[in-house]
Amino acid sequence: MRTEPIADASGTPIPVARTLHWGRWLAAAVASAVVGWLVYLVVVNPRLDWGKVAEYLFNDRILDGVWVTVEISVLATVLGLVLGVVIAIMRLSHNPVLSWLATLYIWFFRGTPVLVQLIFWYNLAFLFPELVLKIPFTTIGLKWDTNQVMTGFTSAMLGLGLNLAAYFAETVRAGIQAVDHGQTEAAYALGMTPAKRMRVIVLPQALRIIIPPTGNEFISMLKTTSLVYVVAGHDLMTNASQIYKTNNLIMELLIVASLWYMLMTAVSTFLQGRLERRFGSEAVRLVRGGGLAARILPKAAA
Amino acid sequence: MSAAGEQVVRASGVRMGYGDVQVLNGVDFTVAAGEVSCVIGPSGSGKSTFLRCLNGLETVLGGSLRVLGEEVGHTLRDGRYRPWTPKEFAAFRRNIGMVFQRFNLFAHHSALENVACGPVHVLGTPQDRARSLAMEHLERVGLADHAHKRPHQLSGGQQQRVAIARALAMNPALMLFDEPTSALDPELVDEVLEVMKGLAAEGMTMVVVTHEIAFAREVGDWLTFFADGVIVERGRPRELLANPGHERTRAFLSSVLSSKERQES
C-alpha cells in the first residue's frame, strides 16, 4: 500500500487516501460475534464445573496417561519411520516380488481401519496363544504367553506403528522419486553401485522432502493414540475415560484431555518448525507461506 | 591411461532401441588413446544415446561395443558372455568420466564435496586427501574461490566446470561429454570450452557430442556426423567441414554454421 504522496505536474505533493475495507470489517465482526457467542455459551454453562477441570488437570492418573501417550507416540512413530523407509525401498525395487509385497502391505494397512488393527493385535492370543521363537526342527528357542506380550501398550505401539509405516512408505517413495534422475545418472557415472547411490546421493536429498511431513505424522499420531482406549493402553484418553466412568464428569475430563493434547501438539509444532528450518529447503517454506504472525508483522518475521 | 594409438573404443554394428523404436542402427566407431573425437548431428540422431552406451548408462541390444578392453555389460567366461552385476558396472565406470548437458552436480554438496565425492565414496580415499586433491582439480578449472558454494549459487558455466573437475577427480582413462555447452548462456560457453581444450592438449582421450563446430574444427582429431541412428560420415574435421561427402551432412552443416564460420572453413 502506498503512503508516500504523489507529486502532480507542478511538483506539489498530493497525499494518497487510505483504502477502507468495509467488507473486511463486516466479515470480521460477524465471524467474531458467532465465535464469541459459542465460547460464551460453554464458559458460562452452569452444568460445566471449571473447578473440577482445574482439579483433574494435574491428577496423577492424567499425568501418567500423558506420559504413556508420549511414549506410545514416539515408539510407534520410530517403528513407522524405520519400517516405512524399508517398505518404500522395497516398493521401488526392481525385484517384482518385493515390490508387489510392499504394495500389498500398503494396501492392507491403509485399507483397514486403525481401530480394527488395534483390536486385532490386542486379541492376537485367539489366533496364537503362544509366541514361539526357535531354531526350526530343534527345541532351542524362546516362548511367550501371547496375552502377556500383547498388552494394551504393545498392541497400541504395534498397531499404530505398522499403520504409520504404510502411510510413511508412500511419503518416502514420493521423496525418493522427486530427486532428479540426473543425480542418479551422475552417481552411476562416477562408479557408484545402486545401493551407494541411494545412501550417499538420493536419500540425503529425499530427506528434505520427507522430513517436514514427519512432523505432521507425529502430531497426527499423538491424537490417534486416543483410539488406544479401546485396548486399555493406559494412555491419556483411557485414563480420562476411566475417571469419568466413575464420577460422570464427562465434559470436564474431555476438556482436561483436550488441553493436554493441545499442549503436546503445540510443543510438537514448535519442534516441527525447528526441524523444517534445519532440513526443509526454501521450497517447503515458500509453499506453506508465513504463519499468522508473519502476515501481521511482516517486518518482524523477515 | 592407455598407451597412445591403442584403441579405447571399438564399436561395430552397435544397435539400440526402445520397444519398436530403433535409436542406433548399426554404428561402427573407434577412438584411439589420446584422440579427441567430436560427434555432431541433428537432435534425435542417436549421438547422445551412443555416448551413453559407452559407459553402460544405456544397454546395447546388438553388435559389439568394446570400451577400455571390455565388452560393455558382459564378461566372456566358459564360452558365454555373462551379464555384469551392478557392482561390475560400477567398477567399469570408475575409469570413464562423464559430463552431462544439465551438469547434474549433487545438489546437497558444495563444489568441493562434489569433486571429492567420487574418490571418497567409490575409491575409498581418506577425506583429507580427497579434499586436498579436489581443491587441486577446482584450481585447475579456475574455481578454487568457489569451493564452498552450493551448485545453485554457481553460474551454469561454473557448474559445468565443477562437473568436469568431478569427473577428472576419478583419474579417468576416457572422458565423455554429452553436449556440455548446450544448456549454457552464450557468454558462458567459452569458459567451459577452454577447460576442455586444456584437457585435450594434455592428451586426454575424449568423445565429445557437441554443436560447437568451431571447437570440433580446432580441437577434434576426428569428426563424426550422426543421422537417423547411423554414422553418415567421419573424417578429419577440417576436411569434413570444408568438403562434406553427403547431402545430409551438407544440409546439417549449413543449418548450424553461420555464414562467417562457413567462409572460415
Contacts between the chains, C-beta under 8 A, distances in Angstrom:
chain1	res1	chain2	res2	distance
A	180	B	104	7.6
A	180	B	107	7.8
A	182	B	100	6.4
A	182	B	102	5.7
A	182	B	103	8.0
A	182	B	104	3.8
A	183	B	104	6.3
A	183	B	106	6.3
A	183	B	107	7.0
A	185	B	57	6.1
A	185	B	100	6.9
A	185	B	104	6.3
A	186	B	98	7.8
A	186	B	100	6.7
A	186	B	104	3.9
A	186	B	105	7.4
A	186	B	106	6.9
A	186	B	163	7.9
A	186	B	166	8.0
A	187	B	106	7.8
A	188	B	57	6.5
A	188	B	89	7.5
A	188	B	90	7.4
A	188	B	93	6.4
A	189	B	55	6.1
A	189	B	57	6.9
A	189	B	93	6.0
A	189	B	96	7.5
A	189	B	97	7.6
A	189	B	98	3.9
A	189	B	100	7.9
A	189	B	167	7.6
A	190	B	93	7.1
A	190	B	94	7.6
A	190	B	117	6.9
A	190	B	118	4.2
A	190	B	121	7.9
A	190	B	122	5.8
A	190	B	166	7.3
A	190	B	167	7.8
A	190	B	170	6.4
A	191	B	90	4.9
A	191	B	91	6.8
A	191	B	92	7.9
A	191	B	93	4.4
A	191	B	94	3.6
A	191	B	118	6.8
A	191	B	122	4.5
A	191	B	170	6.8
A	192	B	90	6.0
A	192	B	121	6.5
A	192	B	122	6.0
A	193	B	86	5.3
A	193	B	87	5.6
A	193	B	90	4.6
A	194	B	86	5.2
A	196	B	90	7.8
A	196	B	121	6.1
A	196	B	122	7.7
A	200	B	117	7.4
A	200	B	121	5.2
A	201	B	106	5.8
A	204	B	108	5.3
A	205	B	106	7.9
A	205	B	107	6.1
A	205	B	108	5.1
A	208	B	108	7.8
